[in-house]
């Protein structure tokens, strides 16, 4: 579908550009959010007539995005998911999940503003870019763990992708020399000091 951009869209074009986009992207995001119009003569004339208003609206949106970015940038959000010992999730963390988590913390961020090339499928700390506006981007940390306790350990820098890291290792058994039987070394054999002294007659 050909659309006229009503604001600058990253990787698409500048305000006023006519660009070709996927139908779903246009119908589900660009058109309903007022970021573009279908490309035709009537809408081109409409754009030219409202250009000054669109510029002002774009600056207003940019300022709002900068305000949200100032409170959101650098924050970390914990996501608890079931995973195997190697850290592989039994499910995944998608843009929808992240948007819901942010909403639960009071941040209104749309799924299309979350830059995630593919769902997160492993535990760990994941840096995710949020594009609140074509000119306003920031990074947040998504801490995916099996439990809140593991999330805290990961935040401290621990790697939790092995059984040893999760459960710890058994302490090595130690032997106390005092517990060994008198006259035996740790092989169970008599020591030279306990061997009978050679008799004078045998010499």
Secondary structure, DSSP 8 states (H G I E B T S, - for coil): -EEEESS-BTTTB-TT-EEE--HHHIIIIITTTTSEEE-SHHHHHHHHHHHHHHHHHHHHHHHHHHHHHHHHTT-EEEEE--B-TTSEEEEEE-HHHHHHHHHHTT----GGGEE-SS-EEESEEEEEEEEEETTEEEEEEEEEESSHHHHHHHHTT----SHHHHH---------GGGS-TTB-TTS-B-GGGS----TTT-
